[in-house]
Amino acid sequence: MKKVPIIKLIIAVLLILTLIVSFGLLKVYGKNNLSVENAEIRANAFAEAVNYDYKDPSKIYAFMTAEYKGKITSDEFVKAFNKERSYPYLCPLFINLDKVELTGKLTEGTAIYSQAARLPGMIYNVKLIYENSNYYIVAFEEFIDGSYLEKFENLSYSLDSYFDFNK
């Protein structure tokens, strides 16, 4: 009589282990995001973050590759993004996805955006990398080495061209 509860316990443990392993495999192999359609979805979501979530740059940072995130923290990115956006641009960065071009294996490629600007034909390209079951972006690389700060050194922008302060 004592063998029946032990057998039930063993079956229950095996069932639980089977479910855990099954869910783990389903998470790893179940959903295949490796497609042009998913790359376009991610590229559009990145554009949405750049265009409308620019006041919360951590939402943009979430799209960056693991390698990028290994070189700059979220806090550093946010600080750099806010500083870079304070430069006196004629037009803010506003992008619209034109197309996505992927390699034959679909693991990397380029998202090609048209950039809203006063000059027609401005293009903004970012690299797409497939990792961790989704596409991530390589952009804003000048934040890593601080080279974006060079543009602040010789600002030609002055309010004098708009106002006569001598009156």
Sequence and secondary structure as in RCSB ss.txt:
>XXXX:A:sequence
MKKVPIIKLIIAVLLILTLIVSFGLLKVYGKNNLSVENAEIRANAFAEAVNYDYKDPSKIYAFMTAEYKGKITSD
EFVKAFNKERSYPYLCPLFINLDKVELTGKLTEGTAIYSQAARLPGMIYNVKLIYENSNYYIVAFEEFIDGSYLE
KFENLSYSLDSYFDFNK
>XXXX:A:secstr
 THHHHHHHHHHHHHHHHHHHHHHHIIIII    SHHHHHHHHHHHHHHHHH TTSTHHHHTTB HHHHHHS HH
HHHHHHHHHHTS  SS   EEEEEEEE TTSSEEEEEEEE  SSTT EEEEEEEEETTEEEEE  THHHHTGGGG
GGTT    GGGT  TT 
